[in-house]
Amino acid sequence: MPDEIIDCRGLRCPLPVLRTEKRLGQLRPGTRLTVLATDPIAKIDIPLFCTQNGHACEMTLEGEVMRFAIARGPDA
């Protein structure tokens, strides 16, 4: 179960990744964040951002909605 959810459905790139970055920067290591997005570019941008910044990220597709389950990394 996520600690927080960010709903970015309907937002265009780069807003989903920018909102994800901002919120993760405010959270403690190990906190779980779920991001909901519909912009196809988020499928690339959010996992790439997470990889580059030490966060774990898994994506599932629910119809047109991408659900990113992110765990904030310790060194972010």
Contact map, one row per residue, 1 for C-alpha under 8 A:
1110000000000000000000000000000100000000000000000000000000000000000000000000
1111100000000000000000000000001111000000000000000000000000000000000010000000
1111100000000000000000000000001111000000000000000000000000000000000000000000
0111110000000000000000000000000111000000000000000000000000000000000000000000
0111111000000000000000000000000011110000000000000000000000000000000000000000
0001111100000000001100000000000011110000000000000000000000000000000000000000
0000111110000000000000000000000000111000000000000000000000000000000000000000
0000011111100011000000000000000000111100000000000000000000000000000000000000
0000001111100000000000000000000000011110000000000000000000000000100000000000
0000000111110000000000000000000000001110000000000000000000000000000000000000
0000000111111011000000000000000000001110000000000000000000000000000000000000
0000000001111111000000000000000000000010000000000000000000000000000000000000
0000000000111111100000000000000000000010110000000000000000000000000000000000
0000000000011111110000000000000000000000010000000000000000000000000000000000
0000000100111111111000000000000000000000000000000000000000000000000000000000
0000000100111111111100000000000000001000010001000000000000000000000000000000
0000000000001111111110000000000000000000010011001000000000000000000000000000
0000000000000111111111000000000000000000000000000000000000000000000000000000
0000010000000011111111100000000000000000000000000000000000000000000000000000
0000010000000001111111110000000000100000000001000000000000000000000000000000
0000000000000000111111111000000000000000000000001000000000000000000000000000
0000000000000000011111111100000000000000000000000000000000000000000000000000
0000000000000000001111111110000000000000000000000000000000000000000000000000
0000000000000000000111111110000010000000000000000000000000000000000000010000
0000000000000000000011111110000000000000000000000000000000000000000000000001
0000000000000000000001111111000000000000000000000000000000000000000000000000
0000000000000000000000111111101000000000000000000000000000000000000000010000
0000000000000000000000000111111000000000000000000000000000000000000000010000
0000000000000000000000000011111000000000000000000000000000000000000000111111
0000000000000000000000000001111100000000000000000000000000000000000000111100
0110000000000000000000000011111110000000000000000000000000000000000000110000
1111000000000000000000000000011111000000000000000000000000000000000011110000
0111110000000000000000010000001111100000000000000000000000000000000011110000
0111110000000000000000000000000111110000000000000000000000000000001111000000
0000111100000000000100000000000011111000000000000000000000000000011111000000
0000111110000000000000000000000001111100000000000000000000000000111100000000
0000001111100001000000000000000000111110010000000000000000000000111000000000
0000000111100000000000000000000000011111010000000000000000000001110000000000
0000000011111000000000000000000000001111111000000000000000000000000000000000
0000000000000000000000000000000000000111111100000000000000000000000000000000
0000000000001000000000000000000000000011111110000000000000000000000000000000
0000000000001101100000000000000000001111111111000000000000000000000000000000
0000000000000000000000000000000000000011111111100000000000100000010000000000
0000000000000000000000000000000000000001111111110000000000000000000000000000
0000000000000000100000000000000000000000111111111000000000000000000000000000
0000000000000001100100000000000000000000011111111100000000000000000100000000
0000000000000000000000000000000000000000001111111110000011000000000000000000
0000000000000000000000000000000000000000000111111111000000000000000000000000
0000000000000000100010000000000000000000000011111111100000000000000000000000
0000000000000000000000000000000000000000000001111111111110000000000001000000
0000000000000000000000000000000000000000000000111111111110000000000000000000
0000000000000000000000000000000000000000000000011111111000000000000000000000
0000000000000000000000000000000000000000000000001111111000000000000000001011
0000000000000000000000000000000000000000000000000111111100000000000000011111
0000000000000000000000000000000000000000000000000111111110000000000001111101
0000000000000000000000000000000000000000000000000110011111000000000001111000
0000000000000000000000000000000000000000000000100110001111100000000111100000
0000000000000000000000000000000000000000000000100000000111110000000111000000
0000000000000000000000000000000000000000001000000000000011111000011110000000
0000000000000000000000000000000000000000000000000000000001111100011100000000
0000000000000000000000000000000000000000000000000000000000111111111000000000
0000000000000000000000000000000000000000000000000000000000011111111000000000
0000000000000000000000000000000000000000000000000000000000001111110000000000
0000000000000000000000000000000000000100000000000000000000001111110000000000
0000000010000000000000000000000000011100000000000000000000001111111000000000
0000000000000000000000000000000000111100001000000000000000111111111100000000
0000000000000000000000000000000001111000000000000000000000111100111110000000
0000000000000000000000000000000001110000000001000000000011110000011111000000
0100000000000000000000000000000111100000000000000000000011100000001111100000
0000000000000000000000000000000111100000000000000100001111000000000111110000
0000000000000000000000000000111110000000000000000000001110000000000011111000
0000000000000000000000010011111110000000000000000000011100000000000001111101
0000000000000000000000000000110000000000000000000000111100000000000000111111
0000000000000000000000000000110000000000000000000000011000000000000000011111
0000000000000000000000000000100000000000000000000000110000000000000000001111
0000000000000000000000001000100000000000000000000000111000000000000000011111
